[in-house]
């Protein structure tokens, strides 16, 4: 079936000397894999629209197996991401995480929209760690391992949050936090912010002001939490480690 689809390219690999196999996260039918014939030829019309990060409109012959891209038009190239090695590193991490946690042909317009908005934020702004973590939590939920952030993971209380426990998989209240002596102490406002990260779309958030120390602590928590529950090794995280060393 020939379909007009909007999508973001998550992954590409060469196929033979002139073709590419491309993984696209589409708004309408979810993640699909398609061949772009001749995309590696210098004068190919598909060359410019068959690169990672590209958001485009694609005319695709969709099949149960390997689909075929007939035409493509770029909607956004996220040019500033491509021109900045730090932005490239973080965007590559989000793209790879999306590819790992999103199942084939399971459409989710909300997640697609949030990925697009998060990439646009990274592209346009200098501070993007909070929007990134908002999208990460939503992906963790899609992967089935999101932390419990709107109630105490042990007793169910919805107030009096004291700390975040990687071991327990969520927030602990002031009564339950002693059960994990490695739980990370956070302010009540920061702990409540995690619930917003998980449930609220980026379009409903203005410029978020979080102290750099709190932002770094949250980043550490997210990384350790993924290491505990994520299950997929991500090449892009090695790249991010190297970027951090350069800093």
C-alpha positions as CSV (number, residue, x, y, z in Angstrom):
1,X,0.0,0.0,0.0
2,X,1.3,3.4,-0.9
3,X,1.2,5.8,2.0
4,X,2.0,9.5,2.6
5,X,3.7,9.5,6.0
6,X,5.3,12.1,8.3
7,X,8.3,10.8,10.2
8,X,11.7,11.2,11.9
9,X,14.6,9.1,10.8
10,X,16.1,7.2,13.7
11,X,18.7,5.0,12.0
12,X,20.3,4.4,8.6
13,X,22.8,1.8,7.2
14,X,24.2,1.3,3.8
15,X,22.8,-1.6,1.7
16,X,25.1,-2.4,-1.2
17,X,26.9,0.4,-2.8
18,X,24.0,2.7,-3.6
19,X,21.1,1.9,-1.3
20,X,20.2,2.6,2.4
21,X,18.1,0.8,4.9
22,X,16.3,3.4,7.0
23,X,14.3,3.2,10.3
24,X,11.7,5.9,10.4
25,X,9.4,6.7,13.3
26,X,6.2,7.8,11.6
27,X,3.3,9.7,13.2
28,X,0.7,7.6,11.5
29,X,1.8,4.0,11.7
30,X,4.7,4.0,14.1
31,X,8.2,2.7,13.5
32,X,9.0,1.1,10.2
33,X,12.0,0.0,8.2
34,X,12.3,0.9,4.6
35,X,14.8,0.8,1.7
36,X,15.8,4.0,0.0
37,X,17.1,2.8,-3.4
38,X,19.9,4.9,-4.8
39,X,20.1,7.1,-1.7
40,X,23.9,6.9,-1.6
41,X,24.2,8.3,-5.2
42,X,25.4,11.9,-5.1
43,X,22.5,13.1,-7.3
44,X,19.8,11.1,-5.7
45,X,16.7,13.0,-4.7
46,X,16.5,10.8,-1.6
47,X,20.0,11.6,-0.4
48,X,19.2,14.7,1.6
49,X,16.1,13.2,3.3
50,X,17.6,9.9,4.3
51,X,19.8,11.0,7.2
52,X,19.4,10.6,10.9
53,X,17.5,13.5,12.6
54,X,15.6,14.5,9.4
55,X,11.9,15.1,9.9
56,X,10.2,14.7,6.6
57,X,7.1,13.7,4.6
58,X,7.7,10.4,2.8
59,X,5.8,8.6,0.1
60,X,6.3,5.0,1.1
61,X,5.2,1.7,-0.3
62,X,4.3,-0.1,3.0
63,X,4.5,-3.9,3.2
64,X,4.6,-6.4,6.0
65,X,8.3,-6.8,5.4
66,X,10.8,-4.2,4.1
67,X,8.9,-1.1,2.8
68,X,10.2,1.1,0.0
69,X,10.6,4.9,0.1
70,X,9.5,6.4,-3.2
71,X,9.8,10.1,-2.4
72,X,10.8,12.3,0.4
73,X,10.6,16.0,1.4
74,X,12.4,17.6,4.4
75,X,10.2,19.3,6.9
76,X,13.1,20.0,9.4
77,X,16.8,19.2,9.2
78,X,17.5,20.4,12.8
79,X,20.5,22.2,11.4
80,X,21.8,23.6,14.7
81,X,21.9,20.1,16.2
82,X,24.1,19.0,13.3
83,X,26.4,22.0,13.7
84,X,27.0,21.5,17.5
85,X,28.8,18.4,18.7
86,X,27.2,18.5,22.2
87,X,23.7,18.9,20.8
88,X,24.4,16.1,18.3
89,X,25.5,13.8,21.1
90,X,22.4,14.4,23.2
91,X,20.0,14.2,20.2
92,X,21.7,11.0,19.1
93,X,21.1,9.5,22.6
94,X,17.3,10.4,22.4
95,X,17.1,9.0,18.9
96,X,18.8,5.7,19.8
97,X,16.7,5.4,23.0
98,X,13.5,5.9,21.0
99,X,14.6,3.3,18.5
100,X,15.3,0.8,21.3
101,X,12.1,1.3,23.3
102,X,9.5,1.9,20.6
103,X,8.0,-1.3,19.0
104,X,7.6,-1.8,15.3
105,X,4.3,-0.5,13.8
106,X,2.8,0.6,17.1
107,X,1.7,4.2,16.4
108,X,1.8,6.7,19.3
109,X,1.1,10.3,17.9
110,X,1.8,11.8,21.4
111,X,5.3,10.2,21.7
112,X,6.1,11.2,18.1
113,X,5.0,14.8,18.8
114,X,7.0,14.9,22.0
115,X,10.1,13.6,20.2
116,X,9.7,16.3,17.5
117,X,9.2,19.0,20.0
118,X,12.2,17.9,22.1
119,X,14.5,17.9,19.1
120,X,13.2,21.3,18.1
121,X,14.0,22.6,21.6
122,X,17.5,21.2,21.5
123,X,17.9,22.7,18.0
124,X,16.8,26.2,19.1
125,X,17.9,26.6,22.7
126,X,21.1,26.4,24.7
127,X,19.5,24.8,27.8
128,X,17.8,21.6,27.0
129,X,18.5,19.0,29.7
130,X,15.0,19.4,31.4
131,X,13.1,18.8,28.1
132,X,15.3,15.8,27.4
133,X,14.6,14.3,30.8
134,X,10.8,14.9,30.3
135,X,11.0,12.9,27.1
136,X,13.2,10.2,28.6
137,X,10.6,9.5,31.4
138,X,7.9,9.2,28.8
139,X,10.0,6.7,26.9
140,X,10.7,4.8,30.1
141,X,6.9,4.5,30.5
142,X,6.6,3.2,26.9
143,X,9.4,0.6,27.7
144,X,7.4,-0.5,30.8
145,X,10.0,0.5,33.4
146,X,9.1,4.1,34.4
147,X,9.7,5.0,38.1
148,X,6.8,5.6,40.4
149,X,6.9,9.4,40.8
150,X,3.4,10.5,41.9
151,X,3.2,8.5,45.1
152,X,5.5,6.8,47.5
153,X,6.6,3.6,46.0
154,X,6.3,1.7,49.3
155,X,3.2,3.0,51.0
156,X,1.3,5.0,48.3
157,X,1.3,8.4,50.0
158,X,0.9,11.3,47.6
159,X,2.7,13.9,49.7
160,X,5.7,14.3,52.0
161,X,8.2,13.0,49.4
162,X,11.7,12.8,50.8
163,X,14.0,11.0,48.4
164,X,14.3,9.0,45.2
165,X,15.2,5.3,45.5
166,X,16.8,3.6,42.4
167,X,16.6,0.3,44.4
168,X,12.9,0.7,45.0
169,X,12.1,2.2,41.6
170,X,10.6,5.5,42.6
171,X,10.1,8.2,45.2
172,X,9.9,7.6,49.0
173,X,8.0,9.6,51.5
174,X,9.4,10.9,54.8
175,X,8.2,7.8,56.6
176,X,9.5,5.2,54.2
177,X,12.9,6.7,53.1
178,X,14.9,4.9,55.8
179,X,14.3,1.5,54.0
180,X,17.0,2.5,51.5
181,X,20.1,4.0,52.9
182,X,21.3,4.8,49.4
183,X,18.2,6.8,48.4
184,X,19.0,10.2,47.0
185,X,17.7,13.1,49.0
186,X,15.8,15.7,46.9
187,X,13.7,18.7,47.8
188,X,9.9,18.2,47.7
189,X,9.6,20.6,44.8
190,X,12.1,18.7,42.7
191,X,10.4,15.4,43.5
192,X,7.0,16.7,42.5
193,X,8.6,18.0,39.3
194,X,9.3,14.4,38.3
195,X,5.5,13.8,38.1
196,X,5.2,16.7,35.7
197,X,8.1,15.3,33.6
198,X,6.2,12.1,33.2
199,X,2.7,13.3,32.5
200,X,2.9,16.7,31.0
201,X,3.7,17.5,27.3
202,X,6.6,19.8,26.5
203,X,4.2,22.3,24.8
204,X,2.6,23.0,28.2
205,X,5.9,24.0,29.8
206,X,7.5,27.4,29.5
207,X,11.2,28.1,30.3
208,X,11.9,25.8,33.2
209,X,14.3,27.2,35.8
210,X,16.1,24.5,37.8
211,X,19.3,25.1,39.7
212,X,22.3,23.6,37.9
213,X,23.2,21.5,40.9
214,X,19.7,20.0,40.9
215,X,19.7,19.5,37.2
216,X,23.0,17.6,37.4
217,X,21.7,15.5,40.3
218,X,18.6,14.6,38.3
219,X,20.8,13.7,35.3
220,X,22.8,11.4,37.5
221,X,19.6,9.8,38.8
222,X,18.2,9.2,35.3
223,X,21.5,7.6,34.2
224,X,21.7,5.3,37.2
225,X,18.0,4.4,36.9
226,X,18.4,3.5,33.2
227,X,21.5,1.4,34.0
228,X,19.4,-0.5,36.6
229,X,16.2,-1.0,34.5
230,X,16.8,-0.1,30.9
231,X,18.3,-3.3,29.6
232,X,19.7,-2.0,26.3
233,X,23.3,-1.0,25.8
234,X,23.4,2.4,24.0
235,X,26.4,3.4,21.8
236,X,25.4,7.0,22.1
237,X,26.0,7.0,25.8
238,X,29.6,6.2,25.2
239,X,29.7,9.2,22.9
240,X,28.2,11.3,25.7
241,X,30.8,10.1,28.2
242,X,33.5,11.3,25.8
243,X,31.8,14.7,25.4
244,X,31.7,15.1,29.2
245,X,35.4,14.3,29.4
246,X,36.1,17.0,26.8
247,X,34.1,19.5,28.9
